[in-house]
Amino acid sequence: MRVYLFILTFFASLSVFAQKDEIDFDAIDSLYREDQFYINFTYNSLRKTPDGFSQNKFATSFALGFLRDMPLNKSRTFAIAAGLGYSFSVYNQNIVITNVGGNNTYNLIGQDVNYSKDKLSLHFVDLPIEIRWRNSTPESHKFWRIYTGLKLSYLFYDSYKFVSTTTNIKSSGNTDLNAFHYGAYAAVGWNTLNLYMYYGFNPLFTSSAKIDNQSIEMSTLNIGLMFYIL
C-alpha cells in the first residue's frame, strides 16, 4: 500500500512541475535570430567574352544552403550571417573544348557547324558571408530586407558536353577552370521573395585557357530570385 501511495505521489509531483515548466509557444521571443535556409534561381550572363562569342541557350544557376544569423544591435535589425551551401551552374555557349595530347584547346564554333549542344556544367561548395539589414520585429517575421555580402566558391566537379552532326565530346576535370571563385552579391525584397544579383570578380578559366593566343577572361553575372525559408 505504501508503494502505491509513493508512486501516486511521485507522478502527481511530476504533473505539478510539468505545469509550471509548460512552454508557452505564443510567447514573444525578443532574442530571435533569422537563421534561414535559402534557395535561389538565376540567369547566367557572361562578361568580358571574346569576339564572336555567343550564349545560344538559356544559361541557369541553382543554389541552396543555410545561413546562421548573428544580430549586432538590440532591436536585431542589423546582423551578420555566415553559411554553407551548394550551387550548380550551366553555360550554353559556342566555345568548343577539345583535348589534344593531354592539353585542352579552345575554339569558337564556326557558323557552318551544325551542333545541338555545347554545355559546360559546374558544381560548387559555397561559403557566403553577409551583412544584413531588415525591419523585422519579435511579433512578425514578414519584413523588408537588404542583405549584401561576399561569396567564396570551390569548384569540386565540372563536366563538358559537345554534340554535333559529326562529333560527340564528353569530358570532366578541366584543370584550366579556376578552382576558387569569389564575388559580391545582394538580395533585396519582402518576406520570402527577393531579387538577387551576384557579380563574379575572377574569371571562370585560368590564363592557360586561350583562344587565338588570347586568354579567356569571362566572368559571370547572375540575376534572379532568392527565397529565404525560416
N, C-alpha and C positions, 0 to 999 in steps of 0.2 A: 504493500500500500504506500509506503514511504517512497519507493522507487517511482510509482506512478505520479505521486504529488510533485516529486523533483522534476520529472520530465515535463509535466504540465506547467510548472513554474518557469522552467527554462525556456520553453517555447513562447510563453506569454511575455517574458522579458525581451526575447528577440523581436517580438511583434512591436513592443513599445519603442525599442531602439530603431527599428526599421522605419517606423512612422516619423520619428524625429529626424532621421537622416534621409528621408524621402527626397528625391531630386525634383526640383521644380523646373520642368522643361520650358516653361514660358518665361522664366526669369531673364532679364536683360543682361547680356554679357558685355560689360564695359571694357573688357580686355580682349576683345575679339581679334582674330587675325584673318586676313584674306588669303589663307593658303588655298591654292587653286590648281586644278588640272586645266590644261589648255589644249586646244586643237586649232590649227589654222590651215587654210587652203589659199594658195596664192598662184598668180601667174608669173612665170619667169621671163623677164626681159633681159637680154644680154647687152652690155655696154662695151665700148671700145672694140668693136668687131672688125675683122679685116675687110678690105674692099671685096665686094662680090658675095659677102656672107648674107644668108637669109635664114630665118626660122620658118620652116614650112608647115608646121602643125602647132596646135595649142600646147605650150610647154607649162607644166604644172609642178607644184610642190605641195607636200603634205607633211605636217609636223604635229607631234603631240608630246606632252611631258607634264611635269609637276613643278610648281614654284612655291618656295617657303617664304612667307611674308614676315617681315620684321619691322613693326611700326617705330617711327622716330619721334613722334610727339604725343602729347597726352590725348588729344582728340583722335589720333590714329588716322589722320587724313594724309600724312606723309609717311612713306615707308621705303625700305629697300627690300629686294627679293632676289633669291638665287635659286637655281633649279637644275634639273637634268631632263633631257628629252631626246627624242629621235626624230629625224627628218629624212624625207625621200624626195629627190628632185629628178625631173625628166627634162631633157633638152632634145628637141627635134630640130635638126639643122642640116646644112648642106656641106659639112666637112666630113670627108671620108677618112677613116683611120685604118691604115694597113701596117702590118708588121713585116719588115724586110730585114733579114739577117739578125733578128733579135732586137731591132730598133723600130720604133713607131715612126711612120711618115704621115703627114697631114696634107691633104689637097682639097681644094674646093671642087665640088662636083660640077661638071660641065652641063650646060643646058640640053645637050644632046643625049645625056644619060637618063634612061628611064628607070627610076627606082621607086620603091614603095615604102622603104623605112630607112632612116638614118638617125638612130636614137642612142643617146648617152644617158645612163641611169646612175645616180649617185645616192649612197646611203651614209648618213652621218649620225654621230652621237653629239648632242648639243649641250653646251653649258651657258645658259643665259643668266645675266646679272642686270637688274634693272632698278631704276628709281621710280617711285610711284606717287602720284597724287590722285586722290579721289575725294568725293564729298559724301562718303558713307557715314552712317550713324549706327549706334548699337541697336536701334529699333528696326533698321531696314538695310538690307544688303543690295538693294537696287540703287545704283548711283552712277554718276558720270565719272569717267576716269581718263587720265593721261599717263600712260606707262611708257618709259623710254629707257633704252639700255644698250648693252653690248652683248654679242653672242659669239662664242668661240665654238667651232665645229671641227670634229675629227672625222675624216673620210675613212670608213672601215671596209667598204666594199663598193666596187664600181663594175658596170657591165656596158658593153657597147655592141650594137647590132646594126648591120647594114644589109639590106636586101634589094637587089636589082634583078633585071631580067637575065643577067649573065653571072652575077656574083652574089655570094652569101657569106658574110663575115660575122663571126662572133668572137668576142674577146673580153677579158676582165683583168684586173690587177695592173692597170696602166700606171707605170711609175712616173709618167710625165704630168700626172694630175697632182696638184698640191694636196698634201695630206691634211694640213691645217688651214681652216678658213675663218675669217673674223670679219665682223661688220657691225653696224649700228641699226637699231630697229625702234619702231614706235607703234603703240596700239592706243587708239583713241575711240571712245564710244560710250554707250549707255548699257548698263546691266550685262547681259551675256554677249551681245553682238557688238563688235568693234572693227573699225578699219585698221588694217595692218600694213606696214611697209618695212622692208629690210633692204639695206644698202651694203653690198659686199665691198670691203676695202681692198682685198687682194684678188688676183686673177685665179680662174679655175685651173689653169695649166702653169707649170713651171716654165722657165726660159728655154728648156730643152725642146719644147713643142714649137715648131716653126712652120710657116707656110711661105715658100719662096724666100727662105733665109730671114724672115721676119717673125719675131716671137708672137705667139697668140696671147694677147693680153686681155682677153674677155673676162669681165666680171659680171656679177648678177645683181639685178634689181628686182625684188619680189614685191608684188602688190596684191592684196587680197583681204580676207576676213579672218579675224581671230575670235574664238569662242572661249570664254572663261567659265569653268564649272566648279562650284564650291564643293 
